């Protein structure tokens, strides 16, 4: 099975061809293509290429298939005995991409 480890949006993702990955918001339009140049590792069966820190000349291509916002996360600040309570909500933007191509080793 062919897979790669890429770095995007400050995180690392293990991806394979055809996989749908949800990551933080990317500045790309719906249906647009995006390429990830920070490929840290490529593996195909028992062949493995590990980058130092990245694999030179290899990019993983993907297509944007959706955008949205995650479920609301509530953050509560509370102090006892003084009737102090604050509730904040946060919804993070995300982008869904389908991995189209992982380069050959």
PyMOL commands that set and color helices and strands:
alter all, ss='L'
color gray80, all
select strands_A, chain A and resi 2-8+11-15+20-24+33-36+39-44+47-50+60-69+73-79+84-90+93-101
alter strands_A, ss='S'
color yellow, strands_A
deselect
rebuild
show_as cartoon
